[in-house]
Amino acid sequence: MSVLAYIESPGGHFKKSGFEVATYASKVAAALNTNAVAVVIGKVENAGSLGQYGISKVIQVNGDSLVNFDSQVFTKVLSSIYQEVGANTLIMSHTANGKSMAGRLAIRLNAGCISGVNALPNTSGGFTVSKSVYSGKATATYGINTPDRVITVMGNSIQPQSTGSAVDVENKSLDLGGGKVKVVEVKSEEGGVPLPEAELVVSAGRGMKGPENWGIIEDLASALGAATACSRPVADADWRPHHEHVGQTGVAIRPNLYIAVGISGAIQHLAGVNNSKVIVVINKDPEAPFFKAADYGVVGDLFEVVPKLTAAIKKYKNQ
């Protein structure tokens, strides 16, 4: 029984989250004394490079119905490959695509399903995994008792580890029919690091007073090499694009560093960011709720603090 890892490849390329899943799958396979097999859907450059992250075999699936993502069609493909390789565990990224397929796959495979895990499983005497619950306020441990398992892994839960070398790729053609949804057009955001994969994030809220002041946030992000984000009111006011909105109703992120500028810290926002490893809050209101969740807090006028912070970072990097 092998471990099957589905590696997403938007635009024909792997992202950090894909290498995280490959590493996670290889470590689970080692714990279960088996091997990890990766499946890639669509044309991908250097698919064999997944072998560097402990994958023993890569299956690349192509077909006319697989050009654009369709949850129903991709579920059929993954369940087919899962059964073909004799797997007992399927691992995917906790992305929009992974979340849309996890339940479907669990039903098809009669498998136990845990989504959004944040650590490697404990396989001594069973199979248990942990995940954040109650909007990140606590961590719960779940046991999977079924013979088959479906797991989605939160981004930044494990660091990709290059432990092997490239492997051969088995090309397979599958056409299991189209789904009930017709994709008319796909528009992708270009440039920058996608928020779910960003290790450094600078985010701002209504304290910025208007979109014309966003330059100081972009300057700080540029100095750090960070992605930019915003609170929901900012996105709703069209100060920033909606794909930058982080929070319970936006994108949930787990960066190593999250800097919140001029954000009060409502519970809906905290739910999407409080799994960040380090949170820095800059706000002139000492009673702002966000300070309770912060590792470091700066009480001050953001229009004075942020430019000074940016200058200090640039000076440090130029030393």
C-alpha positions as CSV (number, residue, x, y, z in Angstrom):
1,M,0.0,0.0,0.0
2,S,1.6,3.3,-1.1
3,V,1.0,6.9,-0.3
4,L,-0.4,9.0,-3.2
5,A,0.3,12.7,-3.4
6,Y,-1.6,14.9,-5.8
7,I,0.7,17.8,-6.8
8,E,-1.0,20.9,-8.2
9,S,0.6,22.5,-11.2
10,P,-1.1,25.8,-12.2
11,G,0.2,27.1,-15.5
12,G,2.3,24.0,-15.9
13,H,4.6,24.7,-13.0
14,F,4.9,23.5,-9.4
15,K,4.7,25.9,-6.5
16,K,6.1,25.7,-3.0
17,S,2.8,24.1,-1.7
18,G,3.4,21.2,-4.1
19,F,6.9,20.6,-2.8
20,E,5.5,20.7,0.7
21,V,2.9,18.0,-0.1
22,A,5.6,15.9,-1.8
23,T,7.8,16.2,1.3
24,Y,4.8,15.5,3.6
25,A,3.9,12.4,1.6
26,S,7.4,11.0,1.5
27,K,7.7,11.3,5.3
28,V,4.3,9.7,5.8
29,A,5.3,6.9,3.5
30,A,8.6,6.4,5.5
31,A,6.6,6.2,8.7
32,L,4.3,3.6,7.1
33,N,7.2,1.6,5.6
34,T,6.1,2.2,2.0
35,N,6.8,4.4,-0.9
36,A,5.3,7.8,-2.1
37,V,3.9,8.1,-5.6
38,A,3.0,11.5,-7.1
39,V,0.3,12.2,-9.6
40,V,0.3,15.3,-11.8
41,I,-2.6,16.3,-14.0
42,G,-1.8,18.2,-17.2
43,K,1.4,19.1,-18.9
44,V,4.2,20.0,-16.4
45,E,7.8,20.9,-17.0
46,N,10.3,18.7,-15.1
47,A,7.7,16.6,-13.4
48,G,10.4,14.2,-12.4
49,S,12.0,16.8,-10.1
50,L,9.5,15.7,-7.5
51,G,11.8,12.8,-6.9
52,Q,14.1,15.3,-5.1
53,Y,11.5,15.5,-2.3
54,G,11.3,11.8,-1.7
55,I,8.8,10.8,-4.4
56,S,9.7,7.4,-5.8
57,K,7.4,7.6,-8.9
58,V,5.6,10.3,-10.8
59,I,2.5,9.7,-12.9
60,Q,1.6,12.5,-15.3
61,V,-2.0,12.3,-16.6
62,N,-3.1,14.1,-19.7
63,G,-6.5,14.2,-21.5
64,D,-8.8,16.6,-23.4
65,S,-11.0,17.0,-20.4
66,L,-8.1,17.9,-18.1
67,V,-7.0,21.2,-19.5
68,N,-8.9,23.3,-16.9
69,F,-9.6,22.3,-13.3
70,D,-12.9,20.6,-12.7
71,S,-13.6,19.1,-9.3
72,Q,-15.7,16.3,-10.6
73,V,-13.4,15.3,-13.4
74,F,-10.2,15.6,-11.4
75,T,-11.8,13.5,-8.6
76,K,-12.4,10.7,-11.1
77,V,-8.8,10.8,-12.3
78,L,-7.4,10.8,-8.8
79,S,-9.6,8.0,-7.6
80,S,-8.7,6.0,-10.7
81,I,-4.9,6.4,-10.1
82,Y,-5.3,5.8,-6.4
83,Q,-6.8,2.4,-7.0
84,E,-4.4,1.6,-9.8
85,V,-1.3,2.1,-7.6
86,G,-2.9,0.4,-4.6
87,A,-2.6,3.4,-2.3
88,N,-4.2,3.7,1.2
89,T,-3.4,7.4,1.8
90,L,-4.1,10.4,-0.5
91,I,-2.4,13.7,0.4
92,M,-3.2,17.1,-1.2
93,S,-2.7,20.8,-0.6
94,H,-5.3,22.6,1.5
95,T,-6.1,24.9,-1.5
96,A,-9.4,25.8,-3.0
97,N,-8.9,22.9,-5.4
98,G,-7.8,20.5,-2.7
99,K,-10.7,21.4,-0.5
100,S,-13.2,21.0,-3.3
101,M,-12.1,17.5,-4.0
102,A,-11.4,16.1,-0.5
103,G,-15.0,15.2,0.4
104,R,-15.7,13.8,-3.1
105,L,-12.6,11.6,-2.9
106,A,-13.4,10.4,0.6
107,I,-16.8,9.3,-0.5
108,R,-15.5,7.6,-3.6
109,L,-12.8,5.8,-1.8
110,N,-14.8,5.1,1.4
111,A,-12.0,6.9,3.3
112,G,-11.6,8.9,6.4
113,C,-10.9,12.5,5.7
114,I,-9.2,15.3,7.6
115,S,-8.7,18.6,6.0
116,G,-6.3,21.4,6.9
117,V,-3.8,19.3,9.0
118,N,-0.8,21.3,10.2
119,A,1.7,18.6,11.3
120,L,3.0,15.1,10.4
121,P,0.8,12.3,11.6
122,N,1.6,10.0,14.6
123,T,1.6,6.5,13.3
124,S,2.5,4.7,16.5
125,G,-0.5,2.5,17.4
126,G,-2.8,4.1,14.8
127,F,-2.9,7.2,12.6
128,T,-3.6,10.6,14.2
129,V,-3.2,14.1,12.9
130,S,-3.6,17.6,14.3
131,K,-5.3,20.7,12.9
132,S,-6.3,24.1,14.2
133,V,-9.9,24.5,15.4
134,Y,-12.1,27.3,16.7
135,S,-10.6,29.9,14.2
136,G,-7.1,29.0,15.3
137,K,-7.7,29.3,19.1
138,A,-6.9,25.6,19.7
139,T,-5.4,22.5,18.2
140,A,-7.3,19.3,18.0
141,T,-6.0,15.8,17.3
142,Y,-8.0,13.4,15.1
143,G,-7.7,9.7,14.6
144,I,-8.5,8.0,11.3
145,N,-9.7,4.5,11.8
146,T,-10.6,3.6,8.2
147,P,-8.2,1.6,6.0
148,D,-8.1,4.5,3.5
149,R,-7.3,8.1,4.3
150,V,-7.6,11.5,2.5
151,I,-5.7,14.4,3.9
152,T,-5.2,18.1,2.9
153,V,-2.2,19.9,4.3
154,M,-2.1,23.6,5.3
155,G,0.5,25.7,3.6
156,N,3.7,26.4,5.5
157,S,3.0,23.4,7.8
158,I,6.2,21.6,6.7
159,Q,9.3,22.9,4.9
160,P,10.2,21.2,1.6
161,Q,13.2,19.0,2.0
162,S,15.3,17.9,-0.9
163,T,16.5,14.4,0.0
164,G,16.7,12.5,-3.3
165,S,17.1,12.9,-7.1
166,A,14.9,13.2,-10.1
167,V,12.9,10.2,-11.1
168,D,11.3,8.9,-14.3
169,V,7.8,10.0,-15.3
170,E,5.1,7.7,-16.4
171,N,2.8,9.4,-18.9
172,K,-0.8,8.3,-18.9
173,S,-3.7,9.4,-21.1
174,L,-7.1,9.4,-19.5
175,D,-10.4,10.8,-20.7
176,L,-13.2,10.1,-18.2
177,G,-15.7,12.5,-19.7
178,G,-16.4,16.1,-18.9
179,G,-18.0,17.5,-15.8
180,K,-21.3,19.4,-15.4
181,V,-19.5,22.7,-15.3
182,K,-18.2,24.3,-18.5
183,V,-15.2,26.5,-18.1
184,V,-15.6,29.6,-20.3
185,E,-12.5,31.6,-19.3
186,V,-9.7,31.4,-16.8
187,K,-8.1,34.6,-15.5
188,S,-5.0,34.3,-13.3
189,E,-3.2,37.0,-11.3
190,E,0.3,37.4,-12.5
191,G,3.4,38.4,-10.6
192,G,4.3,38.2,-6.9
193,V,4.0,35.3,-4.5
194,P,0.5,34.0,-3.9
195,L,-0.6,34.8,-0.4
196,P,-1.2,31.2,0.8
197,E,2.5,30.5,-0.1
198,A,4.0,33.7,1.2
199,E,6.4,33.4,4.1
200,L,6.4,37.2,4.8
201,V,3.2,39.3,4.6
202,V,2.6,43.0,5.2
203,S,-1.1,43.8,5.6
204,A,-3.0,47.0,6.2
205,G,-6.5,48.2,7.1
206,R,-8.7,51.2,7.3
207,G,-6.0,53.0,9.3
208,M,-4.4,53.8,6.0
209,K,-7.2,56.4,5.4
210,G,-7.2,55.9,1.7
211,P,-5.7,54.0,-1.3
212,E,-3.4,56.9,-2.1
213,N,-1.4,56.1,1.0
214,W,-0.7,52.5,0.1
215,G,2.8,53.3,-1.2
216,I,4.3,53.1,2.3
217,I,3.0,49.5,2.6
218,E,4.4,48.5,-0.7
219,D,7.7,50.0,0.2
220,L,7.9,48.0,3.4
221,A,6.9,44.8,1.6
222,S,9.5,45.5,-1.1
223,A,12.2,46.0,1.5
224,L,11.3,42.7,3.2
225,G,10.6,40.7,0.1
226,A,7.0,40.2,1.3
227,A,3.6,39.9,-0.2
228,T,0.9,42.5,0.5
229,A,-2.5,41.9,2.0
230,C,-5.4,43.8,3.4
231,S,-8.5,43.6,5.7
232,R,-12.0,43.1,4.4
233,P,-13.2,46.7,4.7
234,V,-10.2,47.8,2.5
235,A,-11.1,45.2,-0.2
236,D,-14.8,46.1,0.0
237,A,-14.0,49.8,-0.5
238,D,-11.9,48.9,-3.6
239,W,-8.8,50.3,-2.1
240,R,-7.1,47.0,-2.8
241,P,-8.0,43.9,-5.0
242,H,-10.1,41.3,-3.4
243,H,-7.5,38.5,-3.8
244,E,-5.4,40.4,-1.2
245,H,-8.2,40.1,1.4
246,V,-7.1,37.9,4.3
247,G,-9.4,36.7,7.1
248,Q,-12.3,34.3,7.8
249,T,-14.1,35.3,4.6
250,G,-11.0,35.8,2.6
251,V,-7.7,34.0,2.3
252,A,-6.4,32.0,5.3
253,I,-2.6,32.3,5.6
254,R,0.2,30.9,7.7
255,P,3.3,33.0,7.0
256,N,6.4,33.0,9.1
257,L,5.9,36.8,9.7
258,Y,2.7,38.8,9.5
259,I,2.8,42.5,9.9
260,A,-0.6,44.1,10.5
261,V,-0.6,47.9,9.9
262,G,-3.7,49.9,11.0
263,I,-5.9,46.9,11.5
264,S,-8.0,46.7,14.6
265,G,-8.0,42.9,14.7
266,A,-11.7,41.9,14.5
267,I,-12.3,38.2,15.2
268,Q,-13.1,37.6,11.5
269,H,-9.7,38.9,10.5
270,L,-7.8,37.0,13.2
271,A,-9.4,33.7,12.1
272,G,-7.5,33.9,8.8
273,V,-4.1,35.0,10.2
274,N,-3.6,33.8,13.7
275,N,-1.7,30.7,12.6
276,S,1.1,33.0,11.5
277,K,4.3,32.1,13.4
278,V,5.1,35.7,14.3
279,I,2.6,38.6,14.3
280,V,3.7,42.2,14.5
281,V,1.0,44.8,15.0
282,I,1.4,48.5,14.4
283,N,-1.6,50.6,15.6
284,K,-2.0,54.0,17.3
285,D,-4.8,52.6,19.5
286,P,-3.3,50.8,22.5
287,E,-6.7,49.1,23.1
288,A,-6.8,47.5,19.6
289,P,-7.9,43.8,20.0
290,F,-5.1,42.8,17.6
291,F,-2.4,43.5,20.3
292,K,-3.8,40.5,22.3
293,A,-2.8,38.2,19.5
294,A,0.5,39.9,18.7
295,D,4.0,38.6,19.4
296,Y,5.3,42.2,19.0
297,G,3.3,45.4,19.2
298,V,4.1,49.0,18.3
299,V,1.8,51.7,19.5
300,G,2.2,54.7,17.3
301,D,1.2,56.6,14.1
302,L,1.7,54.2,11.2
303,F,2.6,57.1,8.9
304,E,5.6,57.7,11.2
305,V,6.4,54.2,12.2
306,V,6.2,52.3,8.9
307,P,8.6,54.6,6.9
308,K,11.1,54.4,9.7
309,L,10.8,50.6,9.9
310,T,11.3,50.5,6.1
311,A,14.4,52.7,6.3
312,A,15.8,50.5,9.1
313,I,15.3,47.3,7.2
314,K,17.0,48.8,4.1
315,K,19.9,50.0,6.2
316,Y,20.3,46.6,7.8
317,K,20.3,44.8,4.5
318,N,22.9,47.1,3.0
319,Q,25.4,46.5,5.8
